[in-house]
Amino acid sequence: MEAKKGRVMEAGFKGTGKGEVMVQYLEKEEKQRCRELWEEAFPEDSREFCDYYFREKLKDNRILALVQDGQVDAMLHRNPYSIAAKGCCWQVDYLVGVATRKEKRHRGYMRRLLLKAMKDMQQEKMPFCFLMPAAEAIYQPFGFVYICRQPKFERGMGWGEESRQPVSRLIPWKETDEYETRLNLAAEWMDSWLQKHYQLYTKRDRDYVRRLVDEIASEKGTLDILYDGEKIAALSSMWGRTEPEQRLLYGDAPYVKRADGQEKPAMMARIISLEVFMKVICLKEDAGCSENCVVRLQIRDTLIPENDGMWLWHLERGGSWMERPEQEKNDFVPELSLTIEELTAWLFGYETPEAAGNYESLAEPLQGVFLDEVV
């Protein structure tokens, strides 16, 4: 039987059922078949949140599923986001909904889906993908590492001043020109605020904020705009049906301040296309060398062969680029040897591996990563 385009039949693999096991991207009309598994795997999600997710996020995501006898036994959702990274705009997948049916766990299904997704993303030249792990240990074997901590913000003294009132709400949705204007202004302000503070973040536009409004509303939340005169000063959101909590708080002093206390690791990521990602890494201004330099680099990536092996890393003031050396492998002596995990943690600005210590003064990692999406 010929597999449909975009699907892979794993010939010869037999599960406990009678039919063939298929790894496939679900067609648009098939995606709703995942809801039963979602509700089993994530019982903490309310019915209203699930309604939002399966109404809204399935419009443009891709769901990789392991199907047997017409039943989705495992799934992985590739939710697309536009990422701003030092002047570049990348289409990057946020991996969510990674789950296996209870009675089918411990059979390597998740591994099959992750490896297939990573292979596809590499062919698409996606620079990296990211996820919020239920447990770090689940994704470490696949090359994922933490890349940022979740910042904690709290309201500052300026929030309560009478001149800063009233707060204008974006929930509930209202189909008016005034509301649309407010939505667009909120998106522009959010994107500008993020650009001022971070080098990598998900871009905000009208559609992003409209979807965010729906997401927050599904958990009986609010999204409020604080004005200082005619200008937006801050954005705040609370959500939660039983115990409301802060969903987001963006702004600067005196309206918003960084909270005291240890910030927890939040998102994990994995470099997928090394050649694309390295374009945003540049030579430091005070590197003490000319306008460019070349590092003989060895990357160890056991899961994505296109990243693995020897490279000439050309670092320049405006970015960097990679090429394979012409020398035979045995004649190439690397100056720097790193695993893909070490490289990811270093260049996202999260943690410098010991092996890269001598190169901290040479290469400039990303200065500030902000990813606070839920799904």
N, C-alpha and C positions, 0 to 999 in steps of 0.2 A: 504494500500500500504506500503510495507516495504521500510524504508529509506535506502539509500546506505551507506556503511561504511564511517564514517567521516562526516556524515550529520545528522542534527537534524530537524525533522519535528515538528513544533509547532502546534500540534493538537488543534483544537477548536478556534484558533485565526484567525479572518477574517479581512482583510483590506477592503478598498473601492472597490477593484477589485473582480472579480468573483472566482479566483482560491485560492488555499491554499498558505499561507505564509510560506516559508521555510527559515530556517537559515542553511547555508551549506558552507563548504569549496569548492571553485570552483576547478574543475579539470583543468589540464594544458591547455587543448584546450578551456576551457571556460573563462579563465582569461581576454582575450581581450574584453569581454563584458562589462568590467568596464570602458573602456576608455571614453565612452560618459559621464558617471557620473563624472569621474575625471575632464574632461574639463569643465563641468558645475560648479563643486564645486571649482575649482582652475583656474579661467580664467587668472590669472597672469602668469601661466606657458606657455612658448612658445611652439609652435608645435614641435620644435626641441628637447626641453627638454622632452616633452611627448613621442616623438619617442624613445629617449634614455631610459626613464623609462620603457616603455612597451616592449622594446626590451631586456633590460638587467636585470632589477630588478625582473621581473616576472619569471626568470629562476629558482630561488631558494626560492621565498617567498611563503607565504600562504595567500590567500585572503578569509576572512570570509565575506559572503554576505547574505543579506536578499533579497530573490527573490520571486516575485509574477508574475504570468502569463508570465513567461519567461523573466522578466525584473529585472535587479539589481536595487532595490530601495534604498539600503544602503550597505555600504562596510567598511571594516577595513583591512588594509594590515599589515601582520606580517613579517617584513623584518629582517632576521637573521644576527647577527653580532657575531664575536668571541671577547669576552671581557677579557682582562687581569685584574686581581684583586689580588694584593699581592701574586703572585705566582700561583694563580688558573687561569684556562682558562675556561670560561663559554660561552655557547651558549645562547644568550639573544636576545629577539625581540625588535626592534625599531618599534613602532606603527605609521604608516603614513596613509595618504589617508582616514581618518575617515570622512565619508560624507554620507549625505542622500539627495535623490532627492528633489528638492525644494517643490514640491506639496505634498510630503509625510513626511515633517518635523513635529516635535512636536507630534509624536505618540509613542515615546519611542523606536524607532528602534535602535538608537545608544546605548542606555542602554542595549538592548538585546545582541548586538554584543560584547560590552565590557565585560559584565558579562560572556558570553560564552567563549570569548577569555581568560579571567582571570582564569576561571575554567579549561580550557584545559592546560594552561601554568602551573598551580599548579600541575596538574596530571603529567606533564612532568618534574616536579621538577626544573623549571626555577627559579633562585634566584630573579630576578626582571625583569621588562620591563621598557622602557622609551619612551618619546615622546617630541616633540617640540610643545607646545600648541599655537593655534591661540588666545586663551584667557584662562587664568588660571582658571576662574570660571567654564568652561565647564568640567574640569577633576577633580576638587576638590571633588565632591560627590563620586568619585570612588576611593578615597584614594591616588591620585597622589599629590605630592608636589615637589617644586623646589629642586634640589640637587646640582646645580652648576651655576656659572655665566660664561658668555662667555668672556674669556680673550681678551684684546685688545693689539695687538702688532703693532709696527711700525719699519721701517728700521732705523738702527743705523748708526753711523759715518763710520764704517768699510765697509758698503755696497758699497759706491761710490769710494773706493780706486781703482786705476787703476790695482793694482796687483791682485784684486779679479775678474777681468773680464777674459774671457767673460762669460755671463750667458748661460747655455746650456738648451735648451727647450725640454720638453717632449710632446709638442703638436705642430704640428700634429703627429699622430702615424706613425711610420716607421717600416716596417718588416725587421729589420736587426739585426744581432748578437750584434752589438754595442749598438743598442737601447735597446734590451732586457737586456743587462748587466747594462745599466744605470737605467732601470726600477727596477731591483732587488736591485741595490745599493741604490736607493731612498727609497725603501721600508724598507731596513735594517736600513738606517739612521733614517727614521721617527720613526720606532719602538724603536730604541735605545734612541732617543731624548725624546720620550714620557715616556719611562721607567725611565729615569733619573729624570723627573720632576713630574710624576703623579703615583698614586697607582692604579687608575682605568681608563682604556682607551680602545678604540677599537684597536685590534691588526692589524698591517700593514703587508702585504705580497705582493707578486707580483700581485696576482689577485685583491687585494684591490686597489692597485695603478693603475692597468690597468683600472679598473672600474671607478676610480676617474678621470682618464684622459678623458674617454668618457663623464663623467658627466660634467666636466668643458668645454670640447670642444663643448657640445651641446648649451652652452651659450656664444660661441665665446670667450672663455677664454684662458689663458695661464697657464702653470705650469712650473716654471723655477727652475733650480738648480744653486745655487751660490757656486762656488768652491773657496777654499783657497789653492792654489797649487793643490795637488792631492786629497785633502780631501773635502768632502761636508761640507759647512759652514752653509747653510740655504736653505730653500725651500719657494717659493713665488708663489701665484696664484691670478690673477685678473679674474673676469668674469662678464658678463652682456651685453645684446645686445644693450641696449639704454644708460644706465648709469653704466659703469663698476665699480665694487666695489671689495674690497679685499675678496677673498674666504678663503685664509689661508696664514699664515706667521709663519714659525717655524724657530727657531734658537736662539742663545745666543749672548751676547755682544762680540765684538763690532758691530755685523752685525744686530742684532735684539734687541729691548728693549720693555719693557712693557710700553704701552701708559698711559698717565695721564687720569684721568676722571673715573667716576663711571661705573663699569661693570654691565651690565644688567643681571638679571636672564635669564637662557637659557633653559636648559632641565628640564623636570619634570620626576619623576620616581615613581614606586610603588614596594615595596617588595612583591613578589608573594609567594615564598617558604621560609618562615622564617628560617627553619632549615638549608637550604642550604646557604642562605646569611650569617648567623651568623658565619659561619666557618672562614671568613676572619677578624672578629673582635676579637682583642686580649686584654689581660691584659697589661696595661702600664708597662714599665720597672721600673718606679719609683712609682708604685702603693702603695708601703708601706705595702704590704702583702706578703704572701708566693707565691709559684709558681702557685697557682690557688685559686680561690674563687668561691662561688656560690651565685647568686642573685635570690631571689624569685621574679619573674617577671610576671606581668599581662599585656597581650596585648589585646586591644579592636579592633577587625577587624570584622565589620558587614557584609562584602562581601565575605570573604574567611574564612570559619569556621575552616579550618585546622590550621590557624594562631591564631585564637581567643582563649582566655582563659588563664589558669595558666601554668607557665613554671618554671623549674629550669634552670637557665642560668649559665653554667659552663665556667668561664673565665680562660684561661691559657695563657702563654707567646706566644705560637705559634698559637693561634686561640681560638675559643670557640665552644661549642656545647650545644644543647637544649634537654631537656627531660621533659616529663609530670610528675608531682608529683604523688606519690602514695596516698597522703592524699585525703580525701573527699573534695570537693570544699568548703564546709562551714568551714573546718578546716584549709584551706590554707590562710595564711595572707601574701599578697604580700608586699615586700619592695618598689617596684617600679611599678607604673601603668602608661602605656602609650598607646595612640592610635597608630595604624599602621603608620599614617601620622607623628606623632611626632618621632617615632622610625626611620623612613626612613630619615627624615631631619637631625636627630642627627648623625646617623651612616654613612651617606654619607658625613659627615663633613660640612654640610651647615649651620645648626642652632641648638643650644642646647635648648631643651624645658625646661621650668622652673622646671618641675618635675624631670628632670634628672640632675639638677645642682650638687647634691651631688655625682654623679657618673662620673663626668667629669675626676676626677683624677684616676678613676679605669679602665674604658673601653677606648680603643683607636679607634676612628672612622677612616675611610679612610682619608688619608692625600693627597688630590688632586684628583679631578675627572675631566676628560677631554673628552667631547663628542661633536664633532662639525659636525657630519653628517647632511646632508640635507634630504636625503631620505634613 
